Amino acid sequence: MKLLVTGGAGFIGSHLSGRRLSRGDRIVVLDDFNDFYDPALKRENVAPFLGSPHFRLVEGDIRDRDLVFGLFAEEGFDAVLHLAARAGVRPSLSQPVLYEEVNCVGTLRLLEAAVAHGGPRFLFASSSSVYGINSKLPFSEEDPIDRPISPYATTKRAGELHVFNAHHLHGLRAWCLRFFTVYGPRQRPEMAIARFIRSIEEDRPIPFYGDGTSRRDYTYIDDIVDGIEAALEHPTPGFEIVNLGGARPVTLSDLVATIEKVTGKTARLSRQPVQAGDVPVTYASVEKAERLLGFRARVPLADGLSAGERHRQDSRGMNICVVGTGYVGLVTGACLADFGMAVVCVDKDEAKIAALQSGHIPIYEPGLEEIVAKNERAGRLTFTTDLKSSIERALAIFIAVGTPPNPDGSPDLTFVRQVAEAIARHMNGYKVVVTKSTVPTGTGRMIEQILRSNDGEREFSVVSNPEFLREGSAISDFLRPDRIVIGASDARAIEVMKEIYSPLFLAETPFLITDVASAELIKYASNGFLAVKISFINEIARLCELMGADVHAVARGMGLDRRIGSQFLLAGPGFGGSCFPKDTAAAIDLARQHGYRFRIIEAAVGVNCETKARMTEKIAGAAGPLKDRTAAVLGLSFKPETDDIRESPALAVITDLVAAGAAVRVFDPAAMANARAVFPELYYATDAYDCARGADVLVIATEWNEFRALDFARLEQLMKSKTVVDLRNVYEPRELKAAGWSYTGVGRS
């Protein structure tokens, strides 16, 4: 459905827009962001939608004929939800002309456009105010309403009559929905409930009008959105006026008492006379809504106020603490800040924090420096060593510390335990504790036990939210992921996590909500499977070498099968990095702890070790005995676009070359500083050609883009021998052989 929502950045409109976007509708919001209340609040309401390809925000006035007609012509709307209006009874008393212009002329402009462009279904947001002083209770749609007592109510009744005229004269399918005192998360700040809660929070007296017996039919926002949706989807729309209300009027005194109970604070009252324009009671009859729409409000006032208070507490700045500023922690913190969250990244390493505060990024990752700087400038991202205050201020605490392998392959959870213990010491309210580190199944249970044993009174939730970041493309992977996995056991934590990731939810990123243990295992299962895939294609490469086949052709033939897919079918020197070797070892250990052998991953790890060793054999086969030979190795990182050399196949090759007595020259665009700490004796070249100078064999160990278009005529002048061993299959064997080079690839002849 293509839906125009006027006033869609406001309270009701933003809730409805979010609901319909999640159902796959195209939503166009037209809003003028007027100053009736802080426009920044309305911009915050729609900020999560801006990344969705199905959402369009248009800033403009519903009275602007050219704008309105242009929108209808461009979009071809299926339906219009007309919420835009000057709201509020009391302000209308002093600005009646403005209310007439916006609420009546603006409505007429939209009706004109709707009639002129095919007559989309038209829903008009009316108000319980139209009933005025009505002694008959409850208020029915059939009641005479000729005595409105405010300009606001008058304009809403006039709007209903204009809508009926459009239906009667032009056949417009139109309903008027009379809303009864809507409240809930993101409600307008001038509304009574919002004002009362603010006053109690700030220990200011509540303006208490009359003797407390006035009654209002409060209706929770989710119930209102349910009613609007039912009207949008009603199969036989003609013209109808329908009440949408809670049908449970509450006195002012009872409202204040309920707010006191929900907030846990006592209200101070400032008693004042009844205000002009206020009606003594609103009370909806919803028999018609139930008959036509199946509508009946489900949320009692106490439950709705509790939900609103939780949302207010949970989203108060949505402060997030990320513990650990390594690869995962830094990327997570920067990207969450880019989603609009207030993020503090914490590390006990004072030198690292000082470097980050001065703008120095300790790891190489494309785009990371820019996104960190951008969000630091915006004030959304900070760095500190003060864990205590960071925990106290945060709603969500992401644990992103290292879990290095123990000698037996199991992950060392020392740092995770230390962070959990610190959270337990410093909890000062409800906290969502999120494991972002890759941890074995059962870690969430361990964290929960630590939090409960240290502080049995504070509320908390433990969530597993595994990362699936690839070094070299981590920023893109975080901002445009394949999926978001949330492992949690309670609805409150799930809602917080959805709020944190709301830009991705609205961009239709798949969300998997599961239990904590399953989420923890998903990461190991995913990386284990990919490691198996890499080892499998490297086994196929070995068969190709024995049989004279081409692994490129075999891999392509496999990858075109959608059940298999083409990713991770590139033969080479084996897998490395910080994830696959560690996670496969951890998966093997996890199975062993449960009395099971994970044979397929054990085999993948064994094949990977054999593959790395076989690369040196290839080099010796191409160059001859390695003793006193010079090898030029291009690439040190385990993959391109990173400076990470952990478990890099290139380092395994270099280690074997040095052990065999070869002189080794190396070059890498990003990883040489890290490699110097491991191999200080190597020659570190200034570029690929300096590396190749005087070499007997050129080894391509990492497929950096700058190694994909080497000048082989220039290399021929620099090297002793025209011998290249291409461990990444960057080049076509036939082309280099035709140019007189001795070429050796992996699985290619």
Long-range contacts (C-beta under 8 A, 24 or more apart in sequence): 1-25, 1-26, 1-78, 1-79, 1-232, 2-26, 2-28, 2-75, 2-76, 2-77, 2-78, 2-79, 3-27, 3-28, 3-77, 3-78, 3-79, 3-80, 3-81, 3-232, 4-28, 4-30, 4-71, 4-72, 4-75, 4-77, 4-79, 4-80, 4-81, 4-120, 5-29, 5-30, 5-81, 5-83, 6-30, 6-31, 6-62, 6-80, 6-81, 6-82, 6-83, 6-84, 6-110, 7-31, 7-82, 7-83, 7-84, 7-85, 7-125, 8-46, 8-81, 8-83, 9-33, 9-42, 9-43, 9-45, 9-46, 9-57, 10-42, 10-45, 10-83, 10-188, 11-45, 11-182, 11-184, 11-186, 11-187, 11-188, 11-221, 12-83, 12-125, 12-179, 12-182, 12-221, 12-224, 12-225, 12-228, 13-45, 13-81, 13-83, 14-42, 14-45, 14-46, 14-186, 15-184, 15-186, 15-221, 15-222, 15-224, 15-225, 16-81, 16-225, 16-228, 16-229, 17-46, 17-49, 17-55, 18-48, 18-49, 18-506, 19-225, 19-229, 20-229, 21-49, 21-52, 21-54, 21-55, 21-506, 22-505, 22-506, 24-54, 24-508, 25-54, 26-54, 26-55, 26-56, 26-75, 27-54, 27-55, 27-56, 28-55, 28-56, 28-58, 28-71, 28-75, 28-77, 29-55, 29-56, 29-57, 29-58, 30-58, 30-60, 30-62, 30-67, 30-68, 30-71, 30-84, 31-57, 31-58, 31-59, 31-84, 32-59, 32-60, 32-61, 32-62, 32-84, 33-59, 36-86, 36-87, 36-88, 36-91, 36-190, 37-188, 37-189, 37-190, 38-189, 41-186, 41-189, 45-186, 47-340, 47-503, 48-502, 48-503, 48-505, 48-506, 49-506, 50-503, 51-503, 51-504, 51-506, 51-507, 52-506, 52-507, 52-508, 53-507, 53-508, 54-508, 55-506, 61-106, 62-102, 62-106, 62-107, 62-109, 62-110, 63-101, 63-102, 63-105, 63-106, 63-109, 64-109, 65-109, 65-112, 68-109, 68-110, 68-113, 69-112, 69-113, 69-116, 69-117, 71-113, 72-113, 72-114, 72-116, 72-117, 73-117, 76-117, 76-118, 77-114, 77-117, 77-120, 78-120, 78-121, 79-120, 79-121, 79-122, 79-123, 79-232, 80-110, 80-114, 80-120, 80-121, 80-122, 80-123, 81-123, 81-125, 81-228, 81-232, 82-107, 82-110, 82-122, 82-123, 82-124, 82-125, 83-125, 85-125, 85-155, 85-156, 85-159, 86-152, 86-155, 87-152, 87-188, 88-152, 88-190, 89-129, 89-150, 89-152, 89-153, 89-277, 89-278, 90-150, 90-275, 90-276, 90-277, 91-152, 92-150, 92-151, 92-152, 92-155, 92-277, 93-150, 93-151, 93-276, 93-277, 95-151, 96-151, 99-151, 99-152, 99-155, 100-151, 100-155, 103-152, 103-155, 103-156, 103-158, 103-159, 104-155, 104-158, 104-159, 104-162, 107-159, 107-162, 107-163, 108-162, 111-162, 111-163, 111-166, 111-172, 114-166, 114-172, 115-166, 115-170, 115-172, 119-170, 119-171, 119-172, 119-173, 120-173, 121-173, 121-174, 121-232, 121-237, 122-163, 122-166, 122-172, 122-173, 122-174, 122-175, 123-174, 123-175, 123-176, 123-177, 123-228, 123-231, 123-232, 124-159, 124-160, 124-163, 124-174, 124-175, 124-176, 124-177, 125-177, 125-179, 126-156, 126-157, 126-159, 126-160, 126-176, 126-177, 126-178, 126-179, 126-241, 127-152, 127-153, 127-156, 127-178, 127-179, 128-178, 128-179, 128-180, 128-181, 128-217, 128-243, 128-245, 128-282, 128-284, 129-153, 129-156, 129-279, 130-156, 130-157, 130-160, 130-178, 131-279, 131-282, 132-279, 133-279, 133-280, 134-279, 137-281, 137-283, 138-247, 138-283, 138-284, 138-285, 139-243, 139-282, 139-283, 139-284, 139-285, 140-243, 140-285, 140-287, 140-288, 141-178, 141-241, 141-242, 141-243, 141-285, 141-288, 149-277, 149-279, 150-277, 152-277, 160-241, 163-239, 164-239, 167-238, 167-239, 168-239, 173-237, 173-238, 173-239, 174-237, 174-239, 175-231, 175-234, 175-237, 175-239, 175-240, 175-241, 175-242, 176-240, 176-241, 176-242, 177-227, 177-228, 177-231, 177-242, 177-244, 178-241, 178-242, 178-243, 178-244, 178-245, 178-284, 179-219, 179-224, 179-244, 179-245, 180-216, 180-217, 180-218, 180-219, 180-243, 180-244, 180-245, 180-246, 180-282, 180-284, 181-216, 181-217, 181-218, 181-219, 181-245, 181-282, 182-219, 182-220, 182-221, 182-224, 183-218, 183-219, 183-220, 183-221, 183-304, 183-305, 183-308, 184-220, 184-221, 184-222, 184-304, 184-307, 184-308, 185-221, 185-307, 185-308, 185-311, 185-312, 185-315, 186-221, 186-311, 187-221, 187-308, 192-216, 192-255, 193-218, 193-255, 193-259, 193-305, 193-308, 196-255, 196-256, 196-259, 196-267, 197-259, 197-263, 197-309, 197-312, 199-267, 199-268, 200-259, 200-260, 200-263, 200-265, 200-266, 200-267, 201-263, 201-265, 203-268, 204-268, 205-268, 205-269, 205-270, 206-256, 206-267, 206-268, 206-269, 206-270, 207-270, 207-272, 208-252, 208-256, 208-269, 208-270, 208-271, 208-272, 209-252, 209-272, 209-273, 209-274, 209-275, 209-278, 210-252, 210-273, 210-274, 210-278, 212-251, 212-252, 212-253, 212-256, 213-251, 213-252, 213-253, 213-280, 214-251, 214-252, 214-274, 214-278, 214-280, 214-281, 215-249, 215-250, 215-251, 215-252, 215-280, 215-281, 215-282, 215-283, 216-249, 216-250, 216-252, 216-255, 216-281, 216-282, 217-245, 217-246, 217-247, 217-248, 217-249, 217-250, 217-282, 217-283, 217-284, 218-246, 218-248, 218-250, 218-255, 218-301, 218-304, 219-244, 219-245, 219-246, 219-284, 219-297, 220-246, 220-297, 220-298, 220-299, 220-303, 220-304, 220-307, 221-304, 222-298, 222-299, 223-295, 223-297, 223-298, 223-299, 226-295, 226-298, 227-289, 227-293, 227-295, 230-293, 230-294, 230-295, 231-293, 234-292, 234-293, 240-288, 240-292, 242-288, 242-289, 242-292, 242-293, 242-295, 243-284, 243-285, 243-286, 243-288, 243-289, 244-284, 244-286, 244-289, 244-295, 245-282, 245-283, 245-284, 245-286, 245-297, 246-284, 246-297, 246-299, 246-301, 247-283, 247-284, 247-285, 247-286, 247-296, 247-297, 248-297, 248-300, 248-301, 249-281, 249-282, 249-283, 250-301, 255-301, 258-301, 258-302, 258-305, 259-305, 261-302, 262-302, 262-305, 262-306, 262-309, 263-309, 310-492, 311-495, 313-395, 313-429, 313-430, 314-395, 314-430, 314-492, 314-495, 314-496, 314-499, 315-395, 315-499, 316-395, 317-342, 318-342, 318-395, 318-396, 318-499, 318-500, 319-343, 319-344, 319-393, 319-394, 319-395, 319-396, 320-344, 320-394, 320-395, 320-396, 320-397, 320-398, 320-500, 321-346, 321-390, 321-391, 321-393, 321-394, 321-396, 321-397, 321-398, 322-346, 322-397, 322-398, 322-400, 322-436, 323-347, 323-387, 323-390, 323-397, 323-398, 323-399, 323-400, 323-401, 323-419, 324-399, 324-400, 324-401, 324-402, 324-415, 324-419, 324-437, 325-349, 325-352, 325-353, 325-356, 325-362, 325-383, 326-363, 326-400, 326-401, 326-402, 327-363, 327-365, 327-469, 327-471, 327-474, 327-578, 327-644, 328-400, 328-436, 328-437, 328-467, 328-469, 329-398, 329-400, 329-401, 329-436, 330-356, 330-361, 330-362, 330-363, 330-368, 330-372, 331-365, 331-368, 331-469, 331-474, 331-475, 331-478, 332-398, 332-400, 332-436, 332-467, 332-478, 333-381, 333-398, 333-400, 334-368, 334-371, 334-372, 334-375, 334-381, 334-475, 335-371, 335-475, 335-478, 335-479, 336-398, 336-500, 337-375, 337-378, 337-380, 337-381, 338-371, 338-374, 338-375, 338-380, 338-479, 339-500, 339-501, 339-502, 339-503, 340-380, 340-503, 341-380, 341-500, 342-380, 343-375, 343-380, 343-381, 343-382, 344-381, 344-382, 344-383, 344-384, 344-390, 344-393, 344-394, 345-381, 345-382, 345-383, 345-384, 346-383, 346-384, 346-385, 346-386, 346-387, 346-390, 347-383, 347-385, 348-385, 348-387, 349-385, 350-385, 353-383, 353-384, 353-385, 356-383, 357-383, 363-643, 363-644, 364-642, 364-643, 364-670, 364-671, 365-471, 365-472, 365-474, 365-475, 365-641, 365-642, 366-472, 366-473, 366-475, 366-641, 367-475, 367-476, 368-474, 368-475, 371-475, 387-422, 387-426, 388-422, 388-425, 388-426, 391-422, 391-423, 391-426, 391-427, 391-431, 392-426, 392-428, 394-431, 395-430, 395-431, 395-432, 395-496, 396-431, 396-432, 396-434, 396-496, 396-497, 396-500, 397-423, 397-431, 397-432, 397-433, 397-434, 398-434, 398-436, 398-465, 399-433, 399-434, 399-435, 399-436, 399-437, 399-447, 400-436, 400-437, 401-437, 402-437, 403-437, 403-438, 403-439, 403-582, 404-582, 405-582, 405-585, 405-586, 408-589, 409-585, 409-586, 409-588, 409-589, 410-440, 410-585, 410-586, 410-589, 410-590, 410-593, 411-438, 411-439, 411-440, 411-582, 411-586, 411-589, 413-439, 413-440, 413-443, 413-446, 416-443, 416-446, 416-447, 417-446, 417-450, 420-446, 420-447, 420-450, 420-451, 421-450, 421-454, 423-451, 423-460, 424-450, 424-451, 424-453, 424-454, 424-455, 425-454, 425-455, 427-451, 427-455, 427-458, 427-460, 428-458, 429-458, 429-459, 430-458, 430-459, 430-460, 430-461, 430-492, 431-458, 431-459, 431-460, 431-461, 432-460, 432-461, 432-463, 432-493, 432-496, 432-497, 433-460, 433-461, 433-462, 433-463, 434-463, 434-464, 434-465, 434-497, 435-462, 435-463, 435-464, 435-465, 435-466, 435-520, 436-465, 436-466, 436-467, 438-466, 438-467, 438-523, 438-524, 438-579, 438-582, 438-583, 438-586, 439-464, 439-520, 440-520, 440-524, 440-586, 440-589, 440-590, 441-517, 441-520, 441-521, 441-524, 441-590, 442-517, 442-520, 443-520, 444-487, 444-516, 444-517, 444-520, 445-516, 445-517, 461-488, 461-489, 461-490, 461-492, 461-493, 461-496, 462-488, 462-489, 462-493, 462-516, 463-487, 463-488, 463-493, 463-497, 463-516, 464-488, 464-516, 464-517, 464-519, 464-520, 465-497, 465-519, 466-519, 466-520, 466-522, 466-523, 467-523, 468-523, 468-526, 471-577, 471-578, 471-638, 471-639, 471-641, 471-642, 471-644, 472-639, 472-640, 472-641, 472-642, 473-641, 480-507, 480-509, 481-509, 482-509, 482-510, 483-509, 483-510, 483-511, 483-512, 484-509, 484-510, 484-511, 484-512, 485-512, 485-514, 485-519, 485-522, 485-523, 486-511, 486-512, 486-513, 486-514, 486-519, 487-514, 487-515, 487-516, 487-517, 487-518, 487-519, 487-520, 488-513, 488-515, 488-516, 489-515, 489-516, 523-583, 524-583, 524-586, 524-587, 524-590, 525-587, 527-579, 527-580, 527-583, 527-584, 527-587, 528-583, 528-584, 528-587, 528-598, 528-601, 528-604, 530-568, 530-580, 531-575, 531-580, 531-583, 531-584, 531-601, 531-604, 531-605, 531-608, 532-600, 532-601, 532-603, 532-604, 533-568, 533-569, 534-568, 534-574, 534-575, 534-580, 534-604, 534-608, 535-574, 535-575, 535-603, 535-604, 535-605, 535-607, 535-608, 535-611, 536-604, 537-568, 537-569, 537-570, 537-571, 538-571, 538-572, 538-574, 538-607, 538-608, 538-611, 538-746, 538-747, 539-607, 540-571, 540-747, 541-571, 541-746, 541-747, 542-614, 542-747, 543-747, 544-747, 544-748, 544-749, 545-747, 545-749, 548-749, 549-747, 550-747, 550-748, 550-749, 551-729, 551-746, 551-747, 551-748, 552-729, 552-747, 552-748, 554-747, 570-728, 570-729, 571-729, 571-746, 571-747, 572-649, 572-727, 572-728, 572-729, 572-746, 573-611, 573-612, 573-615, 573-649, 573-650, 573-652, 573-653, 573-701, 573-727, 573-728, 573-746, 574-608, 574-609, 574-611, 574-612, 574-615, 574-649, 574-652, 575-608, 575-638, 575-647, 575-649, 576-638, 576-639, 576-646, 576-647, 576-648, 576-649, 576-652, 577-638, 577-639, 577-644, 577-646, 577-647, 577-648, 578-644, 578-646, 578-647, 580-647, 581-605, 581-608, 581-646, 581-647, 582-647, 611-649, 612-649, 612-652, 612-653, 613-652, 613-656, 615-649, 615-652, 615-653, 615-656, 615-727, 615-746, 616-653, 616-656, 616-657, 616-660, 618-725, 618-727, 618-744, 618-746, 619-653, 619-657, 619-697, 619-699, 619-725, 619-744, 620-660, 621-744, 622-697, 622-723, 622-724, 622-725, 622-742, 622-744, 623-696, 623-697, 623-721, 623-723, 623-725, 624-696, 626-657, 626-660, 626-661, 626-662, 627-660, 627-661, 627-662, 628-661, 628-662, 628-663, 629-662, 629-663, 629-696, 629-697, 630-662, 630-663, 630-664, 630-665, 630-694, 630-695, 630-696, 630-697, 630-720, 631-657, 631-662, 631-663, 631-664, 631-665, 631-695, 631-696, 631-697, 631-699, 632-665, 632-666, 632-667, 632-685, 632-691, 632-692, 632-693, 632-695, 632-697, 632-698, 632-699, 632-719, 633-657, 633-664, 633-665, 633-666, 633-667, 633-691, 633-699, 633-701, 634-666, 634-667, 634-668, 634-688, 634-691, 634-698, 634-699, 634-700, 634-701, 634-702, 634-704, 634-707, 635-667, 635-668, 635-700, 635-701, 635-702, 635-703, 635-704, 635-707, 635-728, 636-666, 636-668, 636-671, 636-672, 636-674, 636-675, 636-701, 636-702, 637-668, 637-670, 637-671, 637-702, 638-702, 639-702, 639-703, 640-702, 640-703, 640-704, 640-705, 641-670, 641-704, 642-670, 642-671, 643-670, 643-671, 643-673, 643-674, 644-671, 644-674, 645-671, 645-674, 645-675, 645-678, 648-702, 649-701, 649-727, 650-701, 650-702, 651-675, 651-678, 651-679, 653-699, 653-701, 653-727, 654-679, 654-682, 665-691, 665-692, 665-693, 665-694, 665-695, 666-691, 667-691, 668-702, 668-704, 669-704, 669-706, 689-714, 689-715, 689-718, 692-718, 692-719, 693-718, 693-719, 694-718, 694-719, 694-720, 695-719, 695-720, 695-721, 696-720, 696-721, 696-723, 697-721, 697-723, 697-724, 697-725, 698-723, 698-724, 698-725, 699-724, 699-725, 699-727, 700-724, 700-725, 700-726, 700-727, 700-728, 700-730, 700-731, 701-727, 701-728, 702-728, 703-728, 703-730, 712-736, 712-739, 712-741
